[in-house]
Amino acid sequence: MAEIRHRVGIKGNAAEIYQLLTTDAGLSRWWTTDTSGAGEVGSIIYFRFGDDGPRFEVIELIPDRLVRWRHHGELPKAWMGSEILFELSHDEKQTLVNFSHYNWHKADEFFAHCSTKWAIFMMSIKSCIESGRGQPYPDDIHIDFDE
């Protein structure tokens, strides 16, 4: 199984970042502006990128420390069975966000595309906290002409 991993240090507290990962308003500030369904464990979050997008079930929440989602549905097909994990920790200078998107069946071109896009969205979280403005879809950085 393949896994995407990123680590970003953010000048902000874990509670602020946790809110960005667990509420519709927060998620829409850094990933896609069309987000609904965020909530407690068992909730299904719908993320729309134009006409369609992925859904995730919230499977674990530890306030200000951990958020885990499981892909729910059939789009995109390559994400079926995958999970996303955000682990938050902090030191005296920053909050660290350790991100994983794991249980990919293969590391192909779509995997590489998603790895780059996840890095862009991790920087969007950083920007959200540090400057007050993220770059969610459709205003994200595009990495090819098919987006």
Secondary structure as the mmCIF struct_conf table of DSSP 4:
data_model
#
loop_
_struct_conf.conf_type_id
_struct_conf.id
_struct_conf.beg_label_comp_id
_struct_conf.beg_label_asym_id
_struct_conf.beg_label_seq_id
_struct_conf.end_label_comp_id
_struct_conf.end_label_asym_id
_struct_conf.end_label_seq_id
STRN STRN1 ALA A 2 ILE A 10
BEND BEND1 LYS A 11 GLY A 12
HELX_RH_AL_P HELX_RH_AL_P1 ALA A 14 THR A 22
BEND BEND2 THR A 23 THR A 23
HELX_RH_AL_P HELX_RH_AL_P2 ASP A 24 LEU A 27
TURN_TY1_P TURN_TY1_P1 SER A 28 TRP A 31
STRN STRN2 THR A 32 THR A 32
BEND BEND3 THR A 33 THR A 33
STRN STRN3 ASP A 34 SER A 36
BEND BEND4 GLU A 40 GLU A 40
TURN_TY1_P TURN_TY1_P2 VAL A 41 GLY A 42
STRN STRN4 ILE A 44 ARG A 48
STRN STRN5 PHE A 49 PHE A 49
TURN_TY1_P TURN_TY1_P3 GLY A 50 ASP A 51
STRN STRN6 ASP A 52 ASP A 52
STRN STRN7 ARG A 55 ILE A 62
TURN_TY1_P TURN_TY1_P4 PRO A 63 ARG A 65
STRN STRN8 LEU A 66 HIS A 71
BEND BEND5 GLY A 73 PRO A 76
HELX_RH_3T_P HELX_RH_3T_P1 LYS A 77 TRP A 79
TURN_TY1_P TURN_TY1_P5 MET A 80 GLY A 81
STRN STRN9 GLU A 83 HIS A 90
BEND BEND6 GLU A 92 LYS A 93
STRN STRN10 THR A 95 TRP A 104
BEND BEND7 HIS A 105 HIS A 105
HELX_RH_AL_P HELX_RH_AL_P3 GLU A 109 SER A 131
BEND BEND8 GLY A 132 GLY A 132
STRN STRN11 TYR A 137 TYR A 137
TURN_TY1_P TURN_TY1_P6 PRO A 138 PRO A 138
BEND BEND9 ASP A 139 ASP A 140
HELX_LH_PP_P HELX_LH_PP_P1 ILE A 141 HIS A 142
BEND BEND10 ASP A 144 ASP A 144
TURN_TY1_P TURN_TY1_P7 PHE A 145 ASP A 146
#
